[in-house]
Amino acid sequence: MLFLKKHTALLYLFVLSIFIAGCATYYEKNEQLMNAVYSGKLDVAESVLNDPALEKEKKNILLYYFNKGTVLWMKGNAIESNKYFQLADFYIEDFQKNYAATAISFFTNPNIEPYNGEGFEQLMIHYYSTLNYIDLGQLDEALVECKRMQSKLTKITDFYNGKNKYKRDAFVHNLMGIIYDAQKDYNNAFIAYRNAYQIYKEDYGQMLGTPVPQQLKKDIIRTAYLTGFYDDVTKYESEFKLKYEAEKKENGALVFFWNNGLGPIKDQWSINFAVIPLGNGWVRFYNAELNMSIPFYVGEDENKKNNLSALKIVRVAFPKYISRLPLYKKAKLSCDSLAIYNYLDVAEDINAIAYRSLDDRMLKELGEALLRVALKQAAEEAVRKQNEGLGVALSIINAVSEQADTRNWQLLPYSINYTRISLPQGNNKITLTTSNEDNSVKEDNQFYFPIKKGETSIGSFQTLQFAGFK
């Protein structure tokens, strides 16, 4: 025990040097990747990810799978893309908490631990897998991915004991409805659309600021009619103030997803807490500015109690999101030769969900962070009693190593938008026009979709531009 007390600072320095070296590799490669993506150089982005060293960095392997799968999806390589999303899924399902890394993290910070992904990030791998299976014409497999997305959200909610507010995802049900719709299973499509509507109305509007998509309202009425639920047709026509418009029987349809911009990135901020002894082995961490009070049980160990009780103030690093504001605020999908067009609705605001998800786990994160900082400072106090010089050195190490985990899947879009248009048979030229609020910045992207009578085609596209950080 005496040896450990005398050499704690040296142990911290050793652990810290390993941590800094590992972080440098990840952040350097991530910067190279994002610079390539920002400039639209997807071949360069893929070459960055082809570095064998990235697959060997086990604590960031999940982010590697995320990024590789996304870049390959952007390049239209559905088969290879799905291989990496499947690896990501297997990793998440088989994830075992690395207790050695967890123990070391109390001497440094959470960056030392393997990254297991935010809850919503774990869901999004199934969105991309769904798009890949759709591109491959495998709608049954796409539907399975949607169901797995729903199942995974249930697990996340169970992990938080139902205390998380983001526990129902409207977009999952909407996506399931679209696939059932494409399979002409209008009964299940109607049920899925109706479930999506309830969640948009009850959760998304107030919690995320995402209204019920206009396209979803049209799809509910249309599938109710095609299923023969005429009472529901009348009910929803009245509720939505819309009239059922039958699509021409000789036409097909195109459902189009637009991934707009890029989701938020993580940074960190610091919170100072006063440490208030409560007695009976308890202390309270208190921040007056945030009106936040967190009790913490020190235990009956006298040394631990004395060291922790001697602390007056602790500083905790905590992750925060910074939004990358999208350049384009709206989009129109049109078939110019036929004067057919529809505006795309926001179906999933990933930026808003990221903030909500972080809020949901803030108290849990703070509890772990406070324990980490308190133990480090208590160790510092114990070492200082033995050797003032080592205590000072350890104080510097603690200050440098106190960092939040700022890793995240930076290739996710800011939002997912969609619409559906009825089109005649044949190879239709489609234009996606994206623009900012006042139409001073516009971009047209052209696509060709072969439309078959009575069939639904599904397409997708990503814009990467963003206007700045907030």
C-alpha positions as CSV (number, residue, x, y, z in Angstrom):
1,M,0.0,0.0,0.0
2,L,2.9,2.3,0.8
3,F,4.5,1.6,-2.5
4,L,1.2,2.5,-4.3
5,K,0.9,5.8,-2.4
6,K,4.5,6.8,-3.3
7,H,4.1,5.8,-7.0
8,T,0.6,6.9,-7.7
9,A,1.8,9.9,-9.7
10,L,4.1,7.8,-11.8
11,L,1.2,5.3,-12.5
12,Y,-1.0,8.2,-13.5
13,L,1.7,9.6,-15.9
14,F,2.1,6.2,-17.5
15,V,-1.6,5.8,-18.0
16,L,-2.0,9.3,-19.2
17,S,0.8,8.9,-21.8
18,I,-1.0,5.8,-23.3
19,F,-4.3,7.8,-23.3
20,I,-2.8,10.8,-25.1
21,A,-1.1,8.6,-27.8
22,G,-4.4,6.8,-28.5
23,C,-6.5,10.0,-28.6
24,A,-4.0,11.6,-31.0
25,T,-4.4,8.8,-33.5
26,Y,-8.2,8.8,-33.4
27,Y,-8.7,12.6,-33.6
28,E,-6.0,13.0,-36.3
29,K,-7.6,10.4,-38.6
30,N,-11.1,11.7,-37.8
31,E,-10.0,15.2,-38.9
32,Q,-8.7,13.8,-42.2
33,L,-11.9,11.9,-42.7
34,M,-14.1,14.9,-42.1
35,N,-12.1,17.3,-44.3
36,A,-12.4,14.8,-47.2
37,V,-16.2,14.5,-46.6
38,Y,-16.7,18.3,-46.3
39,S,-15.0,18.7,-49.7
40,G,-17.1,15.9,-51.2
41,K,-14.0,13.8,-51.9
42,L,-15.5,10.4,-50.9
43,D,-12.7,8.4,-52.6
44,V,-10.2,10.3,-50.3
45,A,-12.5,9.6,-47.3
46,E,-12.6,5.9,-48.1
47,S,-8.8,5.8,-48.5
48,V,-8.4,7.4,-45.0
49,L,-10.6,4.6,-43.6
50,N,-8.6,2.0,-45.4
51,D,-5.7,2.6,-43.0
52,P,-5.2,-0.9,-41.3
53,A,-4.3,0.9,-38.1
54,L,-7.9,2.0,-37.6
55,E,-9.2,-1.6,-37.4
56,K,-6.6,-2.4,-34.8
57,E,-7.7,0.5,-32.5
58,K,-10.2,-1.6,-30.6
59,K,-11.6,1.2,-28.3
60,N,-12.7,3.1,-31.4
61,I,-13.6,0.2,-33.6
62,L,-17.3,0.9,-33.5
63,L,-16.8,4.4,-34.9
64,Y,-14.6,2.9,-37.7
65,Y,-17.5,0.6,-38.6
66,F,-20.0,3.5,-38.5
67,N,-17.8,5.7,-40.7
68,K,-16.8,3.0,-43.2
69,G,-20.4,1.9,-43.6
70,T,-21.6,5.4,-44.2
71,V,-19.0,6.4,-46.7
72,L,-19.6,3.2,-48.7
73,W,-23.4,4.0,-48.6
74,M,-22.7,7.5,-49.9
75,K,-20.7,5.9,-52.7
76,G,-23.6,3.6,-53.6
77,N,-21.9,0.4,-52.6
78,A,-24.8,-1.2,-50.7
79,I,-23.3,-4.7,-50.3
80,E,-20.0,-3.5,-48.8
81,S,-21.7,-0.8,-46.7
82,N,-24.0,-3.4,-45.1
83,K,-21.0,-5.6,-44.1
84,Y,-19.7,-2.8,-41.9
85,F,-23.1,-1.9,-40.4
86,Q,-23.5,-5.6,-39.6
87,L,-20.1,-5.6,-37.9
88,A,-21.3,-2.6,-35.9
89,D,-24.5,-4.3,-35.0
90,F,-22.6,-7.5,-33.9
91,Y,-20.2,-5.3,-31.8
92,I,-23.1,-3.6,-30.0
93,E,-25.0,-6.8,-29.4
94,D,-21.9,-8.6,-28.1
95,F,-20.4,-5.6,-26.2
96,Q,-19.0,-6.6,-22.9
97,K,-18.0,-3.8,-20.6
98,N,-14.2,-3.6,-20.3
99,Y,-13.7,-3.5,-16.6
100,A,-9.9,-2.9,-16.9
101,A,-10.5,0.1,-19.1
102,T,-13.3,1.3,-16.7
103,A,-10.9,1.1,-13.8
104,I,-8.2,3.0,-15.7
105,S,-10.8,5.6,-16.7
106,F,-11.1,6.6,-13.1
107,F,-7.4,7.6,-13.2
108,T,-7.9,9.5,-16.6
109,N,-11.3,9.9,-18.3
110,P,-13.9,7.9,-20.3
111,N,-12.0,8.2,-23.6
112,I,-9.9,5.3,-22.4
113,E,-12.9,3.0,-22.6
114,P,-14.2,1.3,-25.8
115,Y,-16.9,3.4,-27.5
116,N,-20.3,1.7,-27.5
117,G,-22.3,4.4,-29.3
118,E,-25.1,6.7,-28.2
119,G,-28.5,5.0,-28.2
120,F,-29.7,6.9,-31.2
121,E,-26.5,6.0,-33.1
122,Q,-27.1,2.4,-32.4
123,L,-30.6,2.8,-34.0
124,M,-29.3,4.6,-37.1
125,I,-27.2,1.7,-38.3
126,H,-30.5,0.0,-39.1
127,Y,-31.7,3.0,-41.0
128,Y,-28.7,2.8,-43.3
129,S,-29.0,-1.0,-43.5
130,T,-32.7,-0.6,-44.5
131,L,-31.7,1.8,-47.3
132,N,-29.0,-0.6,-48.5
133,Y,-31.5,-3.5,-48.6
134,I,-34.0,-1.4,-50.5
135,D,-31.3,-0.5,-53.1
136,L,-30.7,-4.2,-53.4
137,G,-34.4,-4.9,-53.9
138,Q,-34.6,-6.9,-50.7
139,L,-37.7,-5.5,-49.0
140,D,-38.2,-8.3,-46.5
141,E,-34.6,-7.8,-45.2
142,A,-35.3,-4.1,-45.1
143,L,-38.3,-4.7,-43.0
144,V,-36.3,-6.9,-40.6
145,E,-33.9,-4.0,-40.1
146,C,-36.8,-1.7,-39.1
147,K,-38.1,-4.2,-36.6
148,R,-34.6,-4.5,-35.1
149,M,-34.4,-0.8,-34.9
150,Q,-37.6,-0.8,-32.8
151,S,-36.4,-3.7,-30.6
152,K,-33.1,-1.9,-29.9
153,L,-34.9,1.2,-28.8
154,T,-36.8,-0.9,-26.3
155,K,-33.5,-2.2,-24.9
156,I,-32.2,1.3,-24.5
157,T,-35.4,2.3,-22.6
158,D,-35.0,-0.7,-20.4
159,F,-31.4,0.3,-19.7
160,Y,-32.6,3.7,-18.4
161,N,-35.5,2.0,-16.5
162,G,-37.9,4.0,-18.6
163,K,-36.7,7.3,-17.3
164,N,-35.5,8.5,-20.7
165,K,-37.9,10.8,-22.6
166,Y,-36.7,9.6,-26.1
167,K,-38.3,6.1,-25.8
168,R,-40.5,6.0,-28.9
169,D,-39.3,6.6,-32.5
170,A,-41.9,7.8,-34.9
171,F,-39.6,7.5,-37.9
172,V,-39.1,3.8,-37.3
173,H,-42.9,3.2,-37.7
174,N,-43.1,5.5,-40.6
175,L,-40.3,3.7,-42.4
176,M,-42.0,0.3,-41.7
177,G,-45.2,1.7,-43.1
178,I,-43.3,2.8,-46.3
179,I,-41.9,-0.7,-46.8
180,Y,-45.2,-2.5,-46.1
181,D,-46.7,0.0,-48.6
182,A,-44.2,-0.9,-51.2
183,Q,-45.0,-4.5,-50.7
184,K,-48.7,-3.7,-51.2
185,D,-49.5,-4.9,-47.6
186,Y,-51.7,-1.9,-47.1
187,N,-53.3,-3.2,-43.8
188,N,-49.9,-3.3,-42.0
189,A,-48.8,-0.1,-43.7
190,F,-51.9,1.7,-42.3
191,I,-51.2,0.3,-38.8
192,A,-47.5,1.4,-39.0
193,Y,-48.4,4.9,-40.3
194,R,-51.0,5.3,-37.6
195,N,-48.5,4.3,-34.9
196,A,-46.1,6.8,-36.4
197,Y,-48.7,9.5,-36.3
198,Q,-49.5,9.0,-32.6
199,I,-45.8,9.3,-31.7
200,Y,-45.2,12.4,-33.9
201,K,-48.3,14.0,-32.3
202,E,-47.7,13.0,-28.7
203,D,-43.9,13.0,-28.4
204,Y,-42.1,14.6,-31.3
205,G,-43.9,17.9,-31.5
206,Q,-43.3,18.9,-27.9
207,M,-40.1,17.1,-27.2
208,L,-38.2,17.6,-30.5
209,G,-40.1,20.3,-32.3
210,T,-40.9,17.9,-35.2
211,P,-44.5,18.2,-36.5
212,V,-46.5,15.4,-38.1
213,P,-45.2,15.2,-41.7
214,Q,-47.8,16.2,-44.3
215,Q,-46.8,13.2,-46.3
216,L,-47.7,10.8,-43.5
217,K,-51.2,12.3,-43.2
218,K,-51.7,11.6,-46.9
219,D,-50.3,8.0,-46.6
220,I,-52.6,7.3,-43.6
221,I,-55.7,8.3,-45.6
222,R,-54.6,6.5,-48.8
223,T,-53.7,3.2,-47.1
224,A,-57.0,3.3,-45.0
225,Y,-58.9,3.6,-48.3
226,L,-56.9,0.8,-50.0
227,T,-57.5,-1.4,-47.0
228,G,-61.3,-0.6,-47.0
229,F,-61.3,1.3,-43.7
230,Y,-63.6,3.9,-45.0
231,D,-64.6,5.1,-41.6
232,D,-61.0,5.8,-40.9
233,V,-60.7,7.6,-44.2
234,T,-63.6,9.9,-43.1
235,K,-62.1,10.4,-39.7
236,Y,-58.6,11.3,-40.8
237,E,-59.9,13.5,-43.7
238,S,-61.7,15.5,-41.1
239,E,-58.8,15.5,-38.6
240,F,-56.2,16.4,-41.2
241,K,-58.4,18.7,-43.3
242,L,-57.3,16.7,-46.4
243,K,-59.3,14.9,-49.1
244,Y,-58.3,11.5,-50.4
245,E,-56.7,11.7,-53.8
246,A,-56.4,8.4,-55.6
247,E,-53.2,7.8,-57.5
248,K,-53.6,6.9,-61.2
249,K,-53.8,3.1,-61.6
250,E,-51.5,3.2,-64.6
251,N,-48.9,5.1,-62.5
252,G,-46.2,3.9,-60.1
253,A,-44.8,5.9,-57.1
254,L,-41.5,7.2,-55.9
255,V,-40.6,7.6,-52.2
256,F,-37.5,9.7,-51.8
257,F,-35.4,10.3,-48.7
258,W,-33.1,13.3,-48.4
259,N,-30.4,13.2,-45.7
260,N,-29.8,16.9,-45.1
261,G,-26.5,18.2,-43.8
262,L,-24.5,16.7,-41.0
263,G,-25.5,16.0,-37.4
264,P,-23.9,17.6,-34.3
265,I,-20.4,17.1,-33.1
266,K,-19.3,16.6,-29.5
267,D,-17.3,19.1,-27.4
268,Q,-17.0,19.5,-23.7
269,W,-17.8,21.9,-21.0
270,S,-16.9,22.1,-17.3
271,I,-19.1,22.3,-14.2
272,N,-17.8,23.2,-10.8
273,F,-19.4,21.5,-7.8
274,A,-19.2,22.4,-4.1
275,V,-18.6,19.3,-2.0
276,I,-20.9,19.4,1.1
277,P,-20.4,16.7,3.8
278,L,-23.7,15.2,5.0
279,G,-22.5,12.7,7.5
280,N,-23.1,8.9,7.8
281,G,-20.8,8.3,4.8
282,W,-22.6,10.8,2.4
283,V,-21.5,13.9,0.7
284,R,-23.5,16.2,-1.7
285,F,-22.2,17.7,-4.9
286,Y,-23.9,21.0,-5.5
287,N,-23.9,23.6,-8.3
288,A,-25.9,26.7,-7.5
289,E,-25.9,28.1,-11.1
290,L,-27.6,24.9,-12.5
291,N,-29.5,24.3,-9.2
292,M,-28.1,20.8,-9.4
293,S,-27.7,18.6,-6.3
294,I,-26.3,15.1,-6.4
295,P,-25.9,13.0,-3.3
296,F,-22.9,10.6,-3.3
297,Y,-22.3,7.7,-0.8
298,V,-18.6,7.8,0.3
299,G,-18.9,4.6,2.3
300,E,-17.4,3.6,5.6
301,D,-13.7,3.5,4.6
302,E,-12.2,6.1,7.0
303,N,-9.3,7.2,4.6
304,K,-11.7,7.6,1.7
305,K,-14.2,9.5,3.9
306,N,-11.5,11.8,5.2
307,N,-10.0,12.5,1.8
308,L,-13.3,13.1,0.1
309,S,-14.7,15.2,2.9
310,A,-11.6,17.4,2.7
311,L,-12.5,18.4,-0.8
312,K,-14.3,21.7,-1.2
313,I,-14.7,22.2,-5.0
314,V,-14.4,19.7,-7.9
315,R,-14.5,20.5,-11.6
316,V,-16.2,17.9,-13.9
317,A,-15.8,17.8,-17.7
318,F,-19.1,16.8,-19.4
319,P,-19.9,16.3,-23.1
320,K,-22.0,18.7,-25.0
321,Y,-23.2,18.9,-28.6
322,I,-22.4,21.6,-31.1
323,S,-24.8,21.8,-34.1
324,R,-23.6,22.0,-37.7
325,L,-26.4,24.2,-39.1
326,P,-27.5,22.9,-42.5
327,L,-27.0,25.2,-45.5
328,Y,-30.3,24.0,-47.0
329,K,-33.5,24.5,-45.2
330,K,-36.0,23.0,-47.7
331,A,-36.2,20.8,-50.7
332,K,-38.5,20.1,-53.6
333,L,-38.7,16.9,-55.6
334,S,-40.0,17.4,-59.1
335,C,-40.6,15.8,-62.5
336,D,-40.3,18.9,-64.7
337,S,-41.6,17.3,-67.9
338,L,-44.9,16.6,-66.1
339,A,-45.1,19.7,-63.8
340,I,-45.3,17.3,-60.8
341,Y,-43.6,18.3,-57.6
342,N,-43.7,17.8,-53.8
343,Y,-41.9,19.5,-50.9
344,L,-40.1,17.1,-48.6
345,D,-41.1,16.9,-44.9
346,V,-38.8,16.4,-41.9
347,A,-39.3,12.8,-40.8
348,E,-36.4,12.6,-38.2
349,D,-34.5,15.5,-36.7
350,I,-31.3,13.7,-35.6
351,N,-29.8,16.9,-34.3
352,A,-32.7,17.4,-31.9
353,I,-32.7,13.7,-30.9
354,A,-28.9,13.9,-30.1
355,Y,-29.5,16.8,-27.6
356,R,-32.5,15.0,-26.1
357,S,-30.5,11.8,-25.7
358,L,-27.7,13.6,-23.9
359,D,-30.2,15.3,-21.6
360,D,-31.7,11.9,-20.8
361,R,-28.4,10.5,-19.5
362,M,-27.0,13.7,-18.0
363,L,-27.6,12.8,-14.4
364,K,-26.1,9.3,-14.9
365,E,-23.1,10.8,-16.7
366,L,-22.6,13.4,-14.0
367,G,-22.8,10.7,-11.3
368,E,-20.0,8.7,-13.0
369,A,-17.9,11.9,-13.7
370,L,-18.2,13.1,-10.1
371,L,-17.1,9.7,-8.8
372,R,-14.1,9.8,-11.2
373,V,-13.1,13.3,-10.2
374,A,-13.6,12.8,-6.5
375,L,-11.5,9.7,-6.5
376,K,-8.7,11.4,-8.4
377,Q,-8.7,14.4,-6.1
378,A,-8.9,12.2,-3.0
379,A,-5.9,10.2,-4.3
380,E,-4.2,13.6,-4.9
381,E,-4.9,14.6,-1.3
382,A,-3.5,11.3,0.0
383,V,-0.3,11.6,-2.0
384,R,0.2,15.2,-1.0
385,K,0.2,14.2,2.6
386,Q,3.0,11.8,1.8
387,N,5.0,14.0,-0.6
388,E,4.1,17.6,-1.5
389,G,6.0,17.4,-4.8
390,L,4.2,14.3,-5.9
391,G,1.0,15.9,-4.8
392,V,1.6,18.9,-7.0
393,A,2.6,16.7,-10.0
394,L,-0.6,14.6,-9.5
395,S,-2.7,17.8,-9.4
396,I,-1.3,18.8,-12.8
397,I,-2.0,15.3,-14.2
398,N,-5.5,15.4,-12.9
399,A,-6.2,18.7,-14.4
400,V,-4.8,17.6,-17.8
401,S,-6.6,14.3,-17.8
402,E,-10.0,15.5,-16.8
403,Q,-11.8,15.4,-20.1
404,A,-15.2,14.4,-21.4
405,D,-15.8,11.7,-24.0
406,T,-16.2,13.7,-27.2
407,R,-16.4,10.8,-29.6
408,N,-19.4,10.5,-31.8
409,W,-20.7,9.4,-35.2
410,Q,-20.1,12.6,-37.1
411,L,-21.3,11.4,-40.5
412,L,-25.0,11.2,-39.5
413,P,-27.2,13.7,-41.2
414,Y,-28.7,16.7,-39.5
415,S,-32.2,15.5,-40.5
416,I,-34.0,12.9,-42.6
417,N,-36.6,14.3,-45.0
418,Y,-38.9,12.5,-47.4
419,T,-41.9,12.7,-49.8
420,R,-43.8,10.5,-52.2
421,I,-44.9,11.3,-55.7
422,S,-47.0,9.4,-58.3
423,L,-45.3,9.0,-61.6
424,P,-46.1,7.4,-65.0
425,Q,-44.4,4.3,-66.2
426,G,-41.0,4.6,-67.7
427,N,-37.6,6.1,-66.9
428,N,-38.4,9.4,-65.2
429,K,-36.0,12.3,-64.8
430,I,-36.3,13.6,-61.2
431,T,-34.8,16.8,-59.8
432,L,-34.1,17.4,-56.2
433,T,-33.9,21.2,-55.6
434,T,-32.4,22.1,-52.2
435,S,-32.3,25.7,-51.1
436,N,-31.9,28.0,-48.1
437,E,-34.7,29.9,-46.5
438,D,-34.8,32.9,-48.9
439,N,-33.9,30.8,-52.0
440,S,-30.7,32.8,-52.5
441,V,-28.7,29.5,-52.4
442,K,-29.9,26.6,-54.5
443,E,-28.7,23.3,-55.8
444,D,-30.2,20.9,-58.3
445,N,-29.4,17.2,-58.4
446,Q,-30.8,15.0,-61.1
447,F,-31.7,11.3,-60.9
448,Y,-33.4,8.8,-63.2
449,F,-35.9,6.3,-61.7
450,P,-37.5,3.5,-63.7
451,I,-41.1,3.5,-62.6
452,K,-43.3,0.4,-63.0
453,K,-47.1,0.4,-63.0
454,G,-48.5,-0.2,-59.5
455,E,-45.0,-0.4,-58.0
456,T,-43.2,1.8,-55.5
457,S,-39.6,2.8,-56.0
458,I,-37.5,4.1,-53.1
459,G,-34.5,6.4,-53.5
460,S,-32.2,8.4,-51.2
461,F,-29.6,11.1,-51.4
462,Q,-27.2,13.0,-49.0
463,T,-26.2,16.6,-49.1
464,L,-23.2,17.4,-47.0
465,Q,-23.1,21.2,-46.9
466,F,-23.5,23.1,-43.6
467,A,-23.6,26.8,-42.9
468,G,-21.8,27.0,-39.6
469,F,-21.7,25.9,-36.0
470,K,-24.0,26.7,-33.1
